Amino acid sequence: QVHLVESGGGLVQAGDSLRLSCVASGRAYHVGWFRQAPDKEREFVAGITSTGSQPFYADSVKGRFTISRDTAKNTIYLQMDSLKPDDTAMYSCAASEVAWKNNRHHYDYWGQGIQVTVSA
């Protein structure tokens, strides 16, 4: 089992940057970042393997967001640059035993989520 805790959210203006952190306890899992805006379904944002290699992204954030992992600290980061109002959502990290998945149903463990708000 794994316990996940996110941090780093907040209110920023369009064009600004934020870095989210996800600290994971327990053994290393493949990790994904997801987000959910009001009245919308939860959507995949980015994922990374348990070893920190081969990140993959949703098309909507490719080129603006970067996922990385510090295996020594068991922390997964989501660097978000050139933020847009459409990026406003509750962001959650999640852990999966299966790599390369962008479907939330493949993720078994979830953090509590953290709010990111981007003003125009």
N, C-alpha and C positions, 0 to 999 in steps of 0.2 A: 504494500500500500504506500501511497505518497501523499504528502500534504503540501499544498501550493499556496503561496501568499504573494499577491501583487502589490506593487507600490509605484509611485511616480506620476500618477495622473494629475489632472488639474485643468484650469481654464487658461487658454492661450488664444492669441489672435491668428488669423489666417496667415500662412507663410512661416509661422514659428515652428520650433522643434520641441519635442518631448522625448524622454527615454523612460520606458516602462521596464520594471524589473519583476521577475518572478522567481522567488526562492523556493526550491523544492527540497523537501526532506525525503529520506529513504533512498532507495536505489534509483539509478538513472533510467528515465523513460524517454521516449520520443515526446517532444512537446510542441504544442501548437498554440497560437494566439487566435482568439476569436473576438468578435465584437457584436453587440446588439444595440441598434438604435430603437427609439420608441416606435412602437407599432410595426416593427420589422422583425424578420426572423434572424436568428443568430447566424453570422456568416464567418467563414474562415478568412483569416488575414495572412498568417505566415506560419511555417513549421520548420522544425529542425530535428535532426536525429539525436539519439542519446549520446553520441560521441561529438556532436557539434559540427558535423560535416553536412554538406549538401543542403543548404536552406532552400525553401520553396515558398512562393508567394501567390496571393490572389492577384489577378490582373489589375485590380483597382488600386493597389498599393505598390506595384512593382516599380522600382526606380526611385521610390520615395521612402519606403520603410526598409529597415535592415534588421534581421533577426540574428542573434549571436548567442553563444553559450560559453560560460566560464565553468568548465567541468570541475575545477578545484573548489569553487565556491558553490557548485550546484545551482547556479543562477542563470536564468535565461533572460536576455534583454530584447526589447523591441525599440529600436531607434526610429523615431518618426519625424521626418523632415518635410518641409513644404506642406504643412498641414492645411486642410481645407475644411470648411464647415460641414461637408458631407462625412468627414471622419468622426464627427461627434457621435459618441456611443459609450456603452459600458464595455470595457475590454476585460477579457478573462483569459488566463492561461489554463491549459489542460494537458493531461498526460495520457499517453497511449502506449500499449505494448507493441503496436504495429506501426512501422515507419511509413512515411509518405502518404499520409491520409489527410484529406481536407474536408472530410465529412465528420460533423460533430458526434455522430453516433459511434465512431470508432474510439472516442476518448472516454476513459473511465473515471478519471479524477479531475476535479475542477477547483480552481480558486474561487474566492468570493466575488471577484470582479472589482474594477476600479473605473471611475468615471473620467472620460476625456471630453472636454467641451472646447470647440473651436469657434470663436466668434468671427463674423465677417469684417 
